[in-house]
C-alpha cells in the first residue's frame, strides 16, 4: 500500500510558479500540450495549476493503458513534453525519447525537481482566459476508441464551484481519493484542495488499506466507485473498524445495486451522495443525502437523483423531442461544466454536442417527482424476441441475491430470439453460486423474458482504472465469431 498525504494542497500550489517558469524556459508556449503519465502523485496538483497559468494544456494519461494505446493518444494530442512518475521509465523512454521529465529519484529524461529548482515562487499570477483549454481528458474507452474531452478554465471553475456547493466543503475537511487522478473525478479532489481541505491520495486501491487510511487520517469525506464500496463493506465486516469522522461517501462511475447500497449505509454508518456524469460532464445530477432513505424511499436507491447546481437534463426520443414522464429515452445534459468538445475530432464533437446539449448516449427515464433513473447505455439494450431488456434492471435483480457481489448482463447470439439475456457474475467471498438458483431468483423479481437464460460465474469482471465494468469487453467475448454484433 502506497499513499501520499497532500496537506490542503496549498504547499503544492505554491510550487506551481516555479513549475510554470520551468515549462516556459523549456520553450513551451500557450496552447501546447504537456502529458502526465503517473499514478496519483502529489505533483498532479502543482502541474495542473502551472499548466493553467502558463496557458498550456495538461493531458493526464491512463497509466493502465498499453504502450500502443498511449502512443495513439500522444499521436492525437502531440505533447511537447511527457512527465512521468515512478514505474513508467520504460514506457516514457519509448514514447518520448529526449522529451521527458521524471518525478522521483530516477527515470527517463531530466529530473523534474532539478528542472524547477532554479526558479523561485512569484506573487504575480496571470489573468486566465476563461475560454482557454487547460486539460484534455481522454474517455475511458468503454464504448470504442478513446477521445479527448477538452476542459476549459471556465469549465474547471464551474465544476469546482458546483462540487463545493453540493458537498458543502470547508477548510479543515479531509478527503480520501483513491481514484486515479487522470479520471474526470479528479475535479472533486481539485475542488477540495481549492477549498483548503486535506486530500489523501491512494496510488493503488485495496480495501483493507483504504479503511486503515480513512481511520488514520480521520477523513471526513471519501469518493468510491460501487466496486470499491463492496470491497470496503467486506473489509469492515472482516475486521470491524469504526470510521467516526467520515461524514459522507460520494459514489458514482457505474450503477450500484440497491441492496449493496443498503448494506454500505448500514456498515459504514455515514451519509451517501451519488453523482451521475461522464468524462464530458462531471456530476450532472446527484441523488442527495436526504434521498438516501432505505426504509422510507427504497425506490430512490436506484435513482441518479436530480439536476445539480448549474446543470440541466432532458430525456428525448429518436426524433429529438422530449419523452413523457416514465418513458425511456436518451439523456441530454447542458451547463457550464460540459466539455468544450473533442480534441481533433470535429465530427465526433458535432455528433454529441448539438444545439447546446450534450448527447450522453445513456438511456433513462424521469419519475413524476423529477428523479432521473438510468436504465442502460444506448448500445447496451438487449433486443430479445422483439422485446427490449435493459441490463441495469437485470443486474440489480441479480445483486439482490445474497451470494452475488457483482454482475454484468449482456445480450448474446441466439438462433431463436436473435439475442438472449446472459449474465456474468462474481460471487461474494465464501459464497457458492449455481446458475439454476440465480435464474430462479431473477424469475421471482422480473418478467420471464428479462431473466437471464444463461449465467457464468467468474472470479472477476474486466474493469478500467476507474473501477467501471467494461461491458463492451464482456459482450465482445460472445460475439467474436458472429457476422454482426446484434441479433
C-alpha positions in Angstrom: 0.0 0.0 0.0 1.4 3.4 -1.0 -0.2 6.7 -0.2 0.5 10.4 -0.5 -0.8 12.9 2.0 -1.4 16.3 0.5 -2.0 18.9 3.2 -4.6 21.2 1.8 -2.6 21.1 -1.5 -1.6 24.7 -0.6 2.2 23.9 -0.4 1.8 22.2 -3.8 0.0 25.1 -5.3 2.9 27.3 -4.1 5.3 25.2 -6.2 3.1 25.9 -9.3 5.0 29.2 -10.0 8.5 27.7 -10.5 6.9 24.8 -12.5 5.3 27.4 -14.7 8.6 29.2 -15.2 10.5 25.9 -15.9 7.9 25.0 -18.6 8.3 28.4 -20.3 12.2 28.1 -20.0 11.9 24.8 -21.9 10.2 26.6 -24.7 6.6 25.6 -24.2 4.1 28.2 -25.4 0.4 28.8 -24.7 -1.8 26.2 -26.4 0.8 23.4 -26.4 0.3 20.2 -24.5 2.1 18.5 -21.6 1.3 14.8 -21.0 1.5 13.3 -17.5 1.9 9.5 -17.1 1.9 8.7 -13.4 -0.1 7.2 -10.6 -1.7 9.6 -8.1 1.4 11.6 -7.2 1.1 14.9 -5.3 2.7 16.7 -8.2 -0.6 16.4 -10.1 -1.9 19.4 -8.3 1.1 21.7 -9.0 1.5 20.6 -12.6 -2.2 21.2 -13.3 -2.1 24.7 -11.8 1.2 25.5 -13.5 -0.1 24.4 -16.9 -3.2 26.5 -16.4 -1.2 29.6 -15.5 1.2 29.1 -18.4 -1.7 28.7 -20.9 -0.7 25.1 -21.5 -3.0 22.1 -21.8 -2.4 19.1 -19.5 -3.1 15.6 -20.8 -3.4 13.2 -17.9 -2.8 9.7 -19.2 -4.4 6.5 -18.1 -1.4 4.6 -16.7 -3.1 1.2 -17.1 -3.1 1.5 -20.9 -0.7 -0.5 -23.1 2.2 1.4 -24.7 0.4 1.1 -28.1 -2.7 2.7 -26.7 -0.7 5.5 -25.1 1.2 6.0 -28.3 -2.1 6.6 -30.2 -3.2 9.2 -27.6 0.1 11.0 -27.9 -0.1 11.0 -31.6 -3.5 12.6 -31.3 -2.6 15.4 -28.9 1.1 15.8 -29.8 2.5 16.9 -26.5 5.8 18.9 -26.3 6.7 17.2 -23.0 5.9 14.0 -21.2 6.3 14.0 -17.4 6.3 10.5 -15.9 6.2 9.0 -12.4 7.9 6.1 -10.8 7.4 2.8 -12.6 6.9 4.2 -16.1 10.5 4.7 -17.1 10.5 2.2 -19.9 7.2 3.5 -21.3 8.4 7.1 -21.2 11.7 6.2 -22.9 9.8 4.5 -25.7 7.0 7.1 -26.1 9.0 10.3 -25.7 12.8 9.8 -26.1 14.5 13.0 -25.2 11.3 14.8 -24.4 10.6 13.7 -20.9 10.9 14.8 -17.2 10.7 12.2 -14.4 9.3 12.5 -10.9 11.2 11.0 -8.1 14.8 9.8 -8.0 15.3 8.4 -11.5 13.7 7.8 -14.8 13.7 8.8 -18.5 14.9 12.3 -19.4 15.6 15.1 -17.0 14.7 15.4 -13.3 11.5 17.3 -12.6 12.8 18.6 -9.3 16.1 19.8 -10.9 14.2 21.5 -13.7 12.2 23.7 -11.3 14.9 24.1 -8.6 16.4 27.3 -10.2 13.1 29.2 -10.1 11.5 30.9 -7.2 7.8 31.3 -6.4 6.4 34.6 -7.7 3.5 36.5 -6.2 2.3 37.7 -9.7 -0.4 35.5 -11.2 -1.6 35.9 -14.7 -5.2 36.7 -15.7 -6.6 33.4 -17.0 -8.7 33.3 -20.2 -11.9 31.5 -19.3 -12.3 30.1 -22.8 -8.7 28.7 -22.9 -8.3 24.9 -22.6 -6.4 23.7 -19.6 -6.8 19.9 -19.9 -7.7 17.1 -22.3 -9.3 14.1 -20.6 -9.4 11.0 -22.7 -12.5 8.9 -22.4 -12.2 5.6 -20.7 -12.9 3.8 -24.0 -15.8 1.7 -22.7 -17.7 2.3 -26.0 -14.9 2.5 -28.5 -11.7 4.4 -29.3 -10.7 6.9 -26.7 -11.5 10.6 -27.5 -10.0 13.6 -25.8 -12.6 15.8 -24.0 -11.4 19.4 -23.8 -11.8 21.1 -20.4 -11.6 24.9 -20.4 -10.7 27.2 -17.4 -14.4 28.2 -17.2 -15.4 24.5 -17.2 -12.9 23.6 -14.4 -14.1 26.6 -12.4 -17.7 25.7 -12.8 -17.1 22.1 -11.7 -15.1 23.1 -8.7 -17.8 25.5 -7.5 -20.6 23.0 -8.3 -18.9 20.4 -6.1 -18.1 22.9 -3.3 -21.8 23.9 -3.2 -23.3 20.5 -3.4 -21.0 18.8 -0.9 -20.6 21.7 1.5 -16.8 21.5 1.5 -15.0 23.6 4.1 -11.4 24.2 5.3 -10.3 21.5 7.7 -12.1 18.7 5.9 -10.0 15.6 5.0 -10.9 14.0 1.7 -10.0 10.4 0.7 -9.5 10.0 -3.0 -8.4 6.5 -4.2 -9.5 7.2 -7.8 -6.7 7.6 -10.4 -6.0 11.3 -11.0 -6.4 11.1 -14.7 -10.1 10.5 -14.2 -12.7 13.3 -14.6 -13.5 12.9 -10.9 -10.1 14.4 -10.1 -12.1 17.6 -10.4 -13.6 16.7 -7.0 -10.1 16.4 -5.5 -9.1 19.7 -7.0 -12.2 21.3 -5.5 -11.4 20.1 -2.0 -7.8 21.4 -2.3 -9.2 24.7 -3.6 -11.4 25.0 -0.5 -8.4 24.4 1.8 -9.1 20.7 2.7 -6.6 17.9 3.1 -6.5 15.4 0.3 -5.4 11.8 0.9 -4.4 10.0 -2.3 -4.0 6.3 -2.7 -1.9 5.1 -5.6 -3.3 1.5 -5.7 -6.6 0.7 -4.1 -7.0 -2.2 -1.7 -10.0 -2.3 0.6 -8.2 -3.1 3.9 -5.6 -0.3 3.2 -8.4 2.1 2.3 -10.2 1.5 5.6 -7.0 1.9 7.5 -6.2 5.2 5.7 -9.6 6.7 6.4 -9.3 5.8 10.0 -5.7 7.0 10.5 -6.2 10.3 8.6 -9.7 10.9 10.1 -11.2 11.6 6.7 -14.5 13.4 6.6 -15.4 12.6 3.0 -14.4 9.9 0.6 -15.2 9.1 -3.0 -15.6 5.4 -4.0 -17.0 3.7 -7.1 -19.5 0.9 -6.4 -16.9 -1.9 -6.8 -14.8 -0.2 -4.1 -17.8 0.2 -1.8 -18.4 -3.5 -2.0 -14.8 -4.3 -1.1 -14.8 -1.8 1.8 -18.0 -3.2 3.2 -16.4 -6.7 3.1 -13.2 -5.4 4.7 -15.1 -3.7 7.6 -17.1 -6.9 8.1 -13.9 -9.0 8.2 -12.1 -6.6 10.5 -14.5 -4.3 12.3 -13.4 -0.6 12.1 -15.3 2.5 13.2 -14.9 5.5 10.9 -16.2 8.1 13.4 -15.0 11.1 11.4 -16.4 10.0 8.0 -19.5 12.1 7.2 -20.0 11.4 3.6 -19.3 8.9 0.8 -19.6 10.1 -2.7 -20.1 7.4 -5.3 -20.7 7.1 -9.0 -18.9 5.8 -12.1 -21.3 2.9 -12.7 -24.6 1.6 -11.5 -24.8 0.4 -7.9 -27.2 -2.3 -6.8 -29.8 -1.0 -4.3 -29.0 -4.0 -2.0 -25.3 -3.1 -1.9 -26.2 0.5 -1.1 -28.3 -0.6 1.8 -25.5 -2.8 3.2 -23.0 0.0 2.8 -25.1 2.6 4.5 -25.6 0.3 7.5 -22.0 -0.9 7.7 -20.1 2.3 7.1 -22.5 4.4 9.0 -22.4 7.8 7.3 -24.4 9.8 4.7 -24.1 8.9 1.0 -24.3 11.1 -2.1 -24.4 9.8 -5.7 -23.1 11.7 -8.7 -24.1 10.9 -12.3 -21.9 12.1 -15.0 -19.3 11.2 -17.6 -15.9 12.4 -18.8 -17.7 15.0 -20.8 -19.7 16.4 -17.9 -18.8 15.8 -14.2 -21.8 15.2 -11.9 -24.7 16.5 -13.9 -27.2 15.0 -11.4 -27.0 13.9 -7.8 -29.0 11.7 -5.5 -28.6 13.8 -2.5 -28.2 12.8 1.2 -31.8 13.3 2.1 -32.9 10.9 -0.7 -30.9 8.0 0.7 -33.7 6.5 2.8 -33.7 2.7 2.6 -36.8 2.3 4.7 -38.9 5.3 3.7 -38.0 5.6 0.0 -36.3 2.3 -1.2 -37.4 3.1 -4.7 -35.0 6.1 -4.9 -31.9 4.0 -4.2 -31.6 3.1 -7.9 -32.1 6.7 -9.0 -29.4 9.1 -10.2 -31.2 11.9 -8.5 -32.0 15.4 -9.8 -30.1 18.1 -11.7 -27.1 19.7 -9.8 -26.3 23.4 -9.5 -25.9 24.9 -13.0 -26.8 21.8 -15.0 -30.0 20.9 -16.9 -31.0 17.5 -18.2 -33.6 16.3 -20.8 -34.8 12.9 -21.9 -35.5 12.7 -25.6 -36.7 10.1 -28.1 -35.2 9.3 -31.5 -36.8 12.4 -33.1 -35.2 14.7 -30.5 -38.4 15.6 -28.8 -38.8 15.2 -25.0 -40.5 12.0 -24.0 -43.3 11.7 -21.5 -42.6 11.0 -17.8 -41.7 7.4 -17.3 -40.7 6.8 -20.9 -37.2 5.7 -21.7 -35.1 8.0 -23.9 -31.6 9.4 -24.3 -30.3 11.7 -21.6 -29.1 15.1 -22.7 -27.1 17.5 -20.5 -26.2 21.2 -20.7 -24.4 23.6 -18.4 -21.1 25.3 -17.8 -19.5 22.0 -16.6 -19.9 20.4 -20.0 -16.7 19.8 -22.1 -15.9 22.2 -25.0 -15.6 19.4 -27.5 -13.3 16.5 -28.5 -9.7 17.2 -29.5 -9.0 16.8 -33.2 -12.5 15.3 -33.7 -14.9 17.8 -35.2 -17.3 15.1 -36.5 -17.5 13.4 -33.1 -18.0 16.7 -31.4 -20.8 17.6 -33.7 -22.4 14.3 -33.1 -22.6 14.7 -29.3 -22.9 18.5 -28.9 -26.0 19.6 -30.7 -28.0 22.8 -30.1 -26.1 23.4 -26.8 -26.9 19.9 -25.4 -24.5 17.0 -24.7 -26.0 13.7 -26.0 -24.7 11.3 -23.4 -25.5 8.0 -25.1 -27.2 6.9 -21.8 -30.8 5.8 -21.6 -33.1 6.7 -18.7 -36.5 7.9 -17.6 -37.8 10.5 -15.2 -40.3 9.9 -12.4 -43.2 12.3 -11.7 -41.2 13.7 -8.8 -38.4 14.6 -11.2 -35.9 11.9 -10.3 -33.7 10.5 -13.1 -33.3 6.8 -13.5 -30.5 5.4 -15.7 -31.5 2.2 -17.5 -28.6 1.5 -19.7 -26.1 2.7 -22.3 -27.7 3.4 -25.6 -25.8 0.4 -27.2 -26.5 -1.9 -24.2 -30.1 -2.6 -24.9 -30.8 -6.3 -25.4 -33.5 -7.0 -28.0 -34.8 -10.5 -27.4 -37.8 -11.8 -29.3 -38.7 -8.2 -30.2 -38.7 -7.1 -26.6 -36.2 -4.5 -25.1 -34.4 -5.6 -22.0 -32.3 -3.0 -20.1 -29.4 -4.7 -18.5 -29.3 -2.4 -15.4 -32.6 -3.9 -14.2 -31.4 -7.4 -14.5 -28.1 -6.6 -12.8 -30.0 -5.0 -9.9 -32.1 -8.2 -9.5 -29.0 -10.4 -9.5 -27.3 -8.3 -6.9 -30.2 -8.7 -4.5 -29.1 -12.3 -4.2 -27.0 -12.6 -1.0 -24.2 -14.5 -2.8 -23.7 -12.1 -5.7 -21.0 -9.4 -5.4 -21.1 -8.0 -9.0 -22.9 -8.7 -12.2 -22.7 -7.7 -15.9 -25.6 -8.6 -18.2 -25.3 -8.6 -21.9 -27.1 -9.9 -25.0 -25.5 -13.0 -26.7 -26.4 -14.5 -30.1 -29.5 -16.7 -30.1 -30.8 -18.5 -33.2 -34.3 -18.5 -31.7 -34.5 -15.0 -30.2 -31.9 -13.0 -32.0 -30.3 -12.2 -28.7 -30.7 -13.9 -25.3 -30.0 -12.4 -21.9 -26.8 -13.7 -20.4 -25.3 -12.8 -17.0 -21.6 -12.9 -15.9 -21.4 -12.8 -12.1 -18.8 -12.6 -9.3 -19.6 -14.4 -6.0 -19.2 -12.8 -2.6 -16.3 -14.3 -0.6 -17.3 -17.7 0.7 -20.4 -18.0 -1.4 -21.2 -20.7 -3.9 -23.4 -19.8 -6.9 -25.3 -22.1 -9.2 -26.9 -20.9 -12.4 -30.3 -22.5 -11.9 -30.7 -20.9 -8.5 -29.8 -17.5 -9.8 -32.2 -17.8 -12.8 -35.0 -18.8 -10.4 -34.1 -15.9 -8.2 -34.4 -13.5 -11.1 -37.7 -15.0 -12.3 -39.1 -14.2 -8.9 -38.3 -10.5 -9.5 -38.6 -10.0 -13.2 -40.7 -10.9 -16.2 -39.6 -14.2 -17.8 -38.2 -12.6 -20.9 -36.0 -10.3 -18.8 -34.5 -13.1 -16.7 -31.1 -14.5 -17.8 -31.3 -17.6 -19.9 -27.7 -18.4 -19.0 -25.2 -17.5 -16.3 -21.5 -17.7 -16.0 -19.7 -17.4 -12.6 -16.2 -15.8 -12.9 -13.5 -14.7 -10.4 -13.5 -11.1 -11.6 -15.0 -8.8 -14.3 -12.9 -6.6 -16.6 -12.7 -3.0 -15.4 -11.0 0.2 -16.4 -8.7 2.1 -14.0 -11.7 3.9 -12.6 -13.4 0.7 -11.5 -16.1 0.8 -14.2 -17.1 -2.6 -15.6 -16.1 -2.9 -19.2 -19.3 -4.2 -20.6 -18.0 -3.9 -24.2 -15.3 -6.4 -23.4 -17.7 -8.8 -21.6 -20.1 -8.6 -24.6 -17.3 -9.0 -27.3 -16.4 -12.4 -25.9 -19.7 -13.9 -27.1 -20.0 -12.1 -30.5 -16.4 -12.7 -31.6 -17.3 -15.2 -34.3 -20.6 -13.7 -35.3 -21.1 -11.8 -38.6 -22.6 -8.9 -36.8 -22.7 -7.7 -33.3 -26.5 -7.7 -32.8 -29.2 -10.3 -33.0 
